[in-house]
Amino acid sequence: MIFEELALPGLFRVVPEPHADERGFFARTQCESEFAERGLVGRFTQSSVSFNHRRGTVRGMHFSKLPHAETKLVRCTGGAIHDAVIDLRPDSPTYRRTASVTLSAANRHALYIPAGLAHGFQTLSDDTEILYMIDRPFVASAAVGVRWDDPAFGLVWPEPVTVIAPRDLAFPDWAER
């Protein structure tokens, strides 16, 4: 695997290195020891799938409050997404800055998202599926978010929004916290 650190400390694109032969290829997508060598969480205790029917669907911007903050490894297993994160770690040199990548079934990349970053995505195709690997069990009372279009962060979404959940629309702007 290739670990490419992105614009926010601790945020990595994880690119598999396929070993190909006449059958196709095989590639490692997660290895606890390879993550640990880089000081990253490598043990994930929960996996979840998000399936989205329509192109343009937005989910986010979600995160869990301390002490239940989650580290995630996110991979698009069907279709494609524009994946976005916001650094909400108050002590971070990139506090309130954003980063985004395209994840797709075709590129097979994953996004390693450390605890303290809000996460969301927009689907770039119909029938999109995303696999989440999470380092701790979900605690509903710790789950919060900020608006997907909050001007404090300036996230740019590549397509018009076609579907967004009422819960995501109800998140407050950062200035209202």
Backbone as CSV, one residue per row, in Angstrom:
resi,resn,N_x,N_y,N_z,CA_x,CA_y,CA_z,C_x,C_y,C_z
1,MET,0.839,-1.175,0.000,0.000,0.000,0.000,0.883,1.237,0.000
2,ILE,0.358,2.251,-0.660,1.034,3.539,-0.675,0.199,4.485,0.183
3,PHE,0.852,5.170,1.118,0.186,6.124,1.993,0.569,7.530,1.542
4,GLU,-0.395,8.289,1.048,-0.151,9.655,0.592,-0.780,10.621,1.593
5,GLU,0.055,11.345,2.361,-0.508,12.309,3.312,-1.079,13.485,2.534
6,LEU,-2.270,13.894,2.924,-2.970,14.979,2.246,-2.788,16.288,3.004
7,ALA,-3.587,17.282,2.704,-3.392,18.647,3.213,-3.620,18.810,4.709
8,LEU,-4.256,17.847,5.367,-4.517,17.939,6.799,-3.671,16.892,7.524
9,PRO,-3.035,17.244,8.643,-2.192,16.276,9.358,-2.968,15.009,9.727
10,GLY,-2.392,13.872,9.385,-2.999,12.592,9.722,-4.008,12.081,8.722
11,LEU,-4.347,12.876,7.717,-5.292,12.466,6.673,-4.502,11.844,5.525
12,PHE,-4.832,10.601,5.181,-4.080,9.881,4.155,-4.995,9.285,3.105
13,ARG,-4.534,9.353,1.856,-5.110,8.531,0.797,-4.300,7.241,0.823
14,VAL,-4.986,6.112,0.850,-4.329,4.810,0.875,-4.578,4.153,-0.479
15,VAL,-3.493,3.917,-1.204,-3.586,3.395,-2.562,-3.069,1.961,-2.581
16,PRO,-3.896,1.018,-3.001,-3.425,-0.365,-3.067,-2.404,-0.549,-4.194
17,GLU,-1.511,-1.504,-3.998,-0.523,-1.844,-5.023,-0.867,-3.232,-5.547
18,PRO,-1.556,-3.300,-6.675,-2.002,-4.602,-7.180,-0.841,-5.485,-7.666
19,HIS,-0.988,-6.763,-7.386,-0.077,-7.780,-7.922,-0.898,-8.559,-8.950
20,ALA,-0.577,-8.339,-10.216,-1.405,-8.860,-11.306,-0.806,-10.118,-11.931
21,ASP,-1.685,-10.946,-12.432,-1.308,-12.080,-13.265,-2.465,-12.352,-14.225
22,GLU,-2.447,-13.495,-14.883,-3.465,-13.795,-15.894,-4.878,-13.882,-15.319
23,ARG,-5.011,-14.065,-14.023,-6.334,-14.159,-13.388,-6.939,-12.795,-13.121
24,GLY,-6.093,-11.781,-12.968,-6.534,-10.449,-12.553,-5.493,-9.870,-11.623
25,PHE,-5.893,-9.470,-10.426,-4.912,-8.966,-9.474,-5.379,-9.225,-8.053
26,PHE,-4.426,-9.049,-7.134,-4.667,-9.136,-5.701,-3.965,-7.936,-5.090
27,ALA,-4.624,-7.270,-4.125,-4.009,-6.109,-3.493,-4.442,-6.026,-2.034
28,ARG,-3.504,-5.715,-1.190,-3.809,-5.488,0.227,-4.452,-4.111,0.352
29,THR,-5.507,-4.020,1.148,-6.191,-2.742,1.335,-6.118,-2.248,2.771
30,GLN,-5.709,-3.095,3.678,-5.558,-2.694,5.081,-4.656,-3.699,5.762
31,CYS,-3.734,-3.212,6.557,-2.827,-4.073,7.318,-2.484,-3.340,8.615
32,GLU,-2.874,-3.916,9.734,-2.685,-3.264,11.026,-1.238,-2.835,11.240
33,SER,-0.280,-3.706,10.922,1.117,-3.360,11.182,1.625,-2.250,10.259
34,GLU,1.182,-2.227,8.994,1.610,-1.156,8.091,1.050,0.198,8.526
35,PHE,-0.170,0.212,9.037,-0.736,1.446,9.567,0.039,1.857,10.821
36,ALA,0.297,0.913,11.717,0.993,1.206,12.975,2.404,1.752,12.728
37,GLU,3.088,1.261,11.694,4.426,1.764,11.357,4.422,3.264,11.093
38,ARG,3.285,3.793,10.691,3.151,5.216,10.382,2.473,5.991,11.515
39,GLY,2.253,5.305,12.646,1.602,5.934,13.782,0.097,6.073,13.625
40,LEU,-0.489,5.278,12.735,-1.915,5.352,12.451,-2.660,4.215,13.130
41,VAL,-3.921,4.454,13.418,-4.791,3.395,13.927,-4.901,2.337,12.830
42,GLY,-4.702,1.101,13.192,-4.764,0.030,12.204,-5.759,-1.053,12.539
43,ARG,-6.350,-0.974,13.703,-7.342,-1.969,14.121,-8.722,-1.331,14.043
44,PHE,-9.568,-1.931,13.252,-10.921,-1.427,13.064,-11.896,-2.464,13.596
45,THR,-12.787,-2.029,14.496,-13.663,-2.961,15.200,-15.066,-3.018,14.621
46,GLN,-15.373,-2.107,13.711,-16.723,-2.055,13.154,-16.637,-1.704,11.678
47,SER,-17.489,-2.309,10.867,-17.601,-1.956,9.453,-19.044,-1.622,9.148
48,SER,-19.240,-0.650,8.272,-20.575,-0.241,7.863,-20.572,0.040,6.371
49,VAL,-21.754,-0.046,5.761,-21.924,0.232,4.340,-22.963,1.332,4.185
50,SER,-22.687,2.269,3.292,-23.645,3.300,2.916,-23.964,3.089,1.444
51,PHE,-25.246,2.891,1.130,-25.676,2.757,-0.262,-26.544,3.957,-0.601
52,ASN,-26.332,4.521,-1.777,-27.022,5.738,-2.199,-27.551,5.553,-3.612
53,HIS,-28.853,5.726,-3.777,-29.493,5.490,-5.071,-29.133,6.525,-6.131
54,ARG,-29.090,7.819,-5.725,-29.029,8.878,-6.727,-27.724,9.654,-6.726
55,ARG,-27.253,9.925,-7.911,-26.126,10.831,-8.119,-26.468,12.190,-7.504
56,GLY,-25.498,12.832,-6.871,-25.710,14.134,-6.260,-26.117,14.076,-4.800
57,THR,-26.314,12.861,-4.258,-26.671,12.714,-2.845,-25.515,13.203,-1.980
58,VAL,-25.833,13.983,-0.948,-24.827,14.440,0.017,-25.142,13.824,1.367
59,ARG,-24.118,13.281,1.993,-24.183,12.801,3.381,-23.067,13.507,4.137
60,GLY,-23.432,14.164,5.231,-22.392,14.805,6.036,-22.784,16.219,6.366
61,MET,-21.995,16.824,7.192,-20.625,16.537,7.625,-20.687,15.988,9.054
62,HIS,-20.366,14.740,9.238,-20.541,14.029,10.500,-19.222,13.833,11.243
63,PHE,-19.327,13.777,12.583,-18.203,13.382,13.436,-18.762,12.994,14.790
64,SER,-17.940,12.355,15.598,-18.339,11.979,16.955,-17.482,12.745,17.959
65,LYS,-18.138,13.237,18.998,-17.455,14.008,20.040,-16.615,13.093,20.939
66,LEU,-15.587,13.684,21.523,-14.783,12.982,22.532,-15.667,12.569,23.692
67,PRO,-15.453,11.493,24.330,-14.348,10.548,24.159,-14.639,9.448,23.127
68,HIS,-15.644,9.665,22.292,-16.065,8.641,21.332,-15.673,8.975,19.890
69,ALA,-14.736,9.905,19.715,-14.300,10.295,18.377,-13.764,9.078,17.628
70,GLU,-14.129,8.991,16.354,-13.821,7.805,15.552,-12.750,8.083,14.501
71,THR,-11.884,7.101,14.299,-10.991,7.065,13.152,-11.642,6.141,12.141
72,LYS,-11.628,6.557,10.862,-12.316,5.790,9.821,-11.380,5.529,8.646
73,LEU,-11.602,4.400,8.001,-10.993,4.097,6.713,-12.166,3.912,5.753
74,VAL,-12.281,4.815,4.778,-13.446,4.874,3.899,-13.023,4.498,2.482
75,ARG,-13.799,3.617,1.861,-13.511,3.154,0.494,-14.819,3.095,-0.283
76,CYS,-14.807,3.550,-1.511,-15.973,3.460,-2.389,-15.887,2.130,-3.137
77,THR,-16.872,1.272,-2.921,-16.854,-0.069,-3.521,-17.772,-0.191,-4.729
78,GLY,-18.568,0.842,-4.987,-19.426,0.872,-6.163,-19.700,2.304,-6.547
79,GLY,-19.466,2.655,-7.807,-19.681,4.032,-8.241,-18.513,4.927,-7.890
80,ALA,-18.829,6.192,-7.538,-17.780,7.172,-7.232,-18.349,8.245,-6.311
81,ILE,-17.457,8.814,-5.482,-17.847,9.895,-4.572,-16.792,10.989,-4.540
82,HIS,-17.247,12.175,-4.219,-16.388,13.287,-3.847,-16.396,13.261,-2.320
83,ASP,-15.294,12.904,-1.708,-15.211,12.730,-0.259,-14.547,13.964,0.346
84,ALA,-15.186,14.535,1.370,-14.702,15.790,1.953,-14.532,15.650,3.461
85,VAL,-13.542,16.351,4.002,-13.304,16.373,5.442,-13.020,17.803,5.895
86,ILE,-13.338,18.061,7.164,-13.050,19.343,7.803,-12.278,19.040,9.082
87,ASP,-11.164,19.720,9.278,-10.364,19.545,10.494,-11.012,20.332,11.626
88,LEU,-11.559,19.616,12.607,-12.201,20.256,13.758,-11.417,20.036,15.047
89,ARG,-10.128,19.708,14.924,-9.265,19.544,16.090,-8.747,20.925,16.489
90,PRO,-9.195,21.465,17.633,-8.830,22.835,18.012,-7.325,23.097,18.081
91,ASP,-6.522,22.095,18.411,-5.076,22.285,18.525,-4.327,22.032,17.223
92,SER,-5.027,21.731,16.155,-4.395,21.410,14.877,-3.962,22.681,14.149
93,PRO,-2.811,22.637,13.481,-2.394,23.805,12.685,-3.299,24.040,11.477
94,THR,-4.127,23.051,11.130,-5.049,23.204,10.006,-6.506,23.249,10.474
95,TYR,-6.716,23.685,11.717,-8.059,23.793,12.288,-8.981,24.571,11.349
96,ARG,-10.150,23.982,11.056,-11.207,24.525,10.203,-10.868,24.517,8.720
97,ARG,-9.758,23.923,8.337,-9.455,23.780,6.913,-10.068,22.490,6.399
98,THR,-10.171,22.401,5.075,-10.820,21.248,4.444,-9.888,20.562,3.452
99,ALA,-10.261,19.353,3.103,-9.583,18.609,2.045,-10.617,17.689,1.410
100,SER,-10.375,17.325,0.164,-11.293,16.397,-0.500,-10.546,15.570,-1.530
101,VAL,-11.109,14.392,-1.820,-10.562,13.485,-2.819,-11.726,12.799,-3.525
102,THR,-11.436,12.224,-4.674,-12.400,11.370,-5.352,-12.052,9.929,-5.028
103,LEU,-13.025,9.207,-4.508,-12.890,7.770,-4.282,-13.855,7.076,-5.227
104,SER,-13.405,5.978,-5.814,-14.273,5.262,-6.741,-13.958,3.775,-6.723
105,ALA,-14.900,3.008,-7.207,-14.652,1.573,-7.365,-13.512,1.367,-8.359
106,ALA,-13.387,2.243,-9.332,-12.346,2.099,-10.354,-10.955,2.409,-9.807
107,ASN,-10.797,3.452,-8.971,-9.439,3.767,-8.499,-9.060,2.988,-7.238
108,ARG,-10.044,2.425,-6.541,-9.824,1.570,-5.365,-9.075,2.252,-4.219
109,HIS,-9.001,3.564,-4.216,-8.332,4.280,-3.136,-9.216,4.284,-1.901
110,ALA,-8.582,4.483,-0.757,-9.299,4.645,0.501,-8.847,5.958,1.120
111,LEU,-9.659,6.466,2.032,-9.309,7.672,2.756,-9.249,7.330,4.231
112,TYR,-8.078,7.551,4.833,-7.875,7.353,6.264,-8.180,8.684,6.935
113,ILE,-9.202,8.685,7.802,-9.683,9.908,8.429,-9.476,9.798,9.936
114,PRO,-8.527,10.547,10.490,-8.292,10.454,11.933,-9.428,11.075,12.735
115,ALA,-9.527,10.680,13.989,-10.514,11.252,14.899,-10.349,12.767,14.943
116,GLY,-11.471,13.467,15.020,-11.450,14.920,15.091,-11.733,15.611,13.775
117,LEU,-11.896,14.852,12.710,-12.245,15.431,11.419,-13.696,15.094,11.105
118,ALA,-14.452,16.092,10.644,-15.810,15.847,10.165,-15.699,15.260,8.761
119,HIS,-16.628,14.378,8.423,-16.559,13.663,7.162,-17.909,13.691,6.459
120,GLY,-17.860,13.815,5.146,-19.056,13.718,4.325,-18.683,13.431,2.890
121,PHE,-19.685,13.174,2.067,-19.407,12.911,0.658,-20.604,13.256,-0.198
122,GLN,-20.330,13.403,-1.502,-21.371,13.544,-2.507,-21.176,12.458,-3.543
123,THR,-22.263,11.776,-3.895,-22.172,10.723,-4.895,-22.007,11.334,-6.284
124,LEU,-21.138,10.719,-7.072,-20.873,11.175,-8.432,-21.502,10.254,-9.471
125,SER,-22.219,9.236,-8.993,-22.926,8.313,-9.886,-24.101,7.716,-9.125
126,ASP,-25.042,7.192,-9.859,-26.149,6.472,-9.235,-25.631,5.176,-8.625
127,ASP,-26.387,4.631,-7.681,-26.100,3.326,-7.073,-24.663,3.235,-6.570
128,THR,-24.341,4.146,-5.676,-23.000,4.229,-5.106,-22.972,3.567,-3.730
129,GLU,-21.898,2.816,-3.484,-21.744,2.137,-2.199,-20.401,2.487,-1.587
130,ILE,-20.428,2.777,-0.283,-19.225,3.152,0.452,-19.057,2.214,1.640
131,LEU,-17.848,1.715,1.834,-17.515,0.853,2.965,-16.739,1.683,3.976
132,TYR,-17.217,1.675,5.214,-16.549,2.347,6.324,-15.953,1.293,7.246
133,MET,-14.707,1.441,7.594,-14.101,0.658,8.670,-13.829,1.659,9.785
134,ILE,-14.302,1.344,11.004,-14.288,2.297,12.105,-13.589,1.664,13.303
135,ASP,-12.800,2.463,14.016,-11.950,1.915,15.075,-12.649,1.674,16.401
136,ARG,-13.911,2.059,16.543,-14.618,1.859,17.815,-16.112,1.761,17.535
137,PRO,-16.837,1.186,18.456,-18.287,1.104,18.273,-18.925,2.500,18.245
138,PHE,-19.954,2.629,17.430,-20.693,3.870,17.299,-21.471,4.165,18.577
139,VAL,-21.419,5.422,19.037,-22.182,5.878,20.198,-23.092,7.001,19.697
140,ALA,-24.377,6.716,19.596,-25.323,7.659,18.995,-25.334,9.012,19.699
141,SER,-25.205,9.025,21.015,-25.262,10.291,21.746,-24.052,11.189,21.469
142,ALA,-22.979,10.639,20.899,-21.785,11.418,20.581,-21.778,11.906,19.133
143,ALA,-22.717,11.422,18.326,-22.754,11.764,16.901,-23.330,13.158,16.688
144,VAL,-22.561,14.005,16.013,-22.958,15.381,15.721,-22.498,15.725,14.307
145,GLY,-22.683,16.960,13.919,-22.225,17.375,12.603,-22.306,18.870,12.431
146,VAL,-21.818,19.319,11.293,-21.957,20.707,10.861,-22.582,20.678,9.472
147,ARG,-23.172,21.788,9.091,-23.856,21.830,7.799,-22.885,21.589,6.650
148,TRP,-23.374,20.876,5.663,-22.604,20.534,4.468,-22.251,21.775,3.651
149,ASP,-23.019,22.858,3.817,-22.796,24.085,3.057,-22.432,25.271,3.950
150,ASP,-21.909,24.994,5.132,-21.561,26.048,6.087,-20.500,26.965,5.469
151,PRO,-20.791,28.272,5.355,-19.818,29.184,4.741,-18.511,29.316,5.531
152,ALA,-18.500,28.913,6.802,-17.265,28.995,7.591,-16.174,28.081,7.041
153,PHE,-16.569,27.068,6.272,-15.586,26.102,5.771,-15.361,26.204,4.274
154,GLY,-16.320,26.711,3.545,-16.148,26.911,2.106,-16.009,25.643,1.296
155,LEU,-16.630,24.563,1.743,-16.573,23.340,0.945,-17.217,23.564,-0.418
156,VAL,-16.601,23.028,-1.446,-17.135,23.124,-2.798,-17.567,21.732,-3.230
157,TRP,-18.836,21.592,-3.523,-19.383,20.310,-3.973,-19.440,20.334,-5.493
158,PRO,-19.021,19.258,-6.151,-18.877,19.288,-7.601,-20.178,19.273,-8.390
159,GLU,-21.288,18.884,-7.758,-22.541,18.750,-8.491,-23.689,19.353,-7.695
160,PRO,-24.784,19.646,-8.353,-25.970,20.078,-7.613,-26.415,18.974,-6.653
161,VAL,-26.905,19.366,-5.493,-27.377,18.396,-4.508,-28.763,17.908,-4.922
162,THR,-28.914,16.592,-5.026,-30.209,16.005,-5.394,-30.945,15.439,-4.192
163,VAL,-30.196,14.895,-3.219,-30.787,14.291,-2.030,-29.914,14.644,-0.836
164,ILE,-30.565,15.043,0.259,-29.861,15.248,1.528,-30.870,14.988,2.640
165,ALA,-30.433,14.326,3.680,-31.329,13.947,4.776,-31.720,15.158,5.615
166,PRO,-32.939,15.171,6.130,-33.352,16.259,7.034,-32.385,16.436,8.208
167,ARG,-31.836,15.336,8.715,-30.869,15.418,9.821,-29.659,16.265,9.433
168,ASP,-29.149,16.055,8.212,-27.984,16.813,7.764,-28.331,18.275,7.534
169,LEU,-29.543,18.545,7.079,-29.991,19.931,6.889,-30.160,20.653,8.227
170,ALA,-30.431,19.885,9.278,-30.682,20.477,10.598,-29.406,20.798,11.383
171,PHE,-28.244,20.308,10.924,-27.016,20.625,11.647,-26.817,22.135,11.662
172,PRO,-26.317,22.680,12.767,-26.104,24.132,12.837,-24.853,24.554,12.067
173,ASP,-24.847,25.826,11.666,-23.613,26.397,11.141,-22.606,26.462,12.270
174,TRP,-21.336,26.483,11.940,-20.261,26.490,12.942,-20.391,27.698,13.866
175,ALA,-20.766,28.851,13.320,-20.885,30.077,14.116,-21.987,29.969,15.176
176,GLU,-22.933,29.043,14.979,-24.042,28.884,15.916,-23.708,27.950,17.077
177,ARG,-22.542,27.352,17.096,-22.187,26.393,18.138,-21.866,27.085,19.435
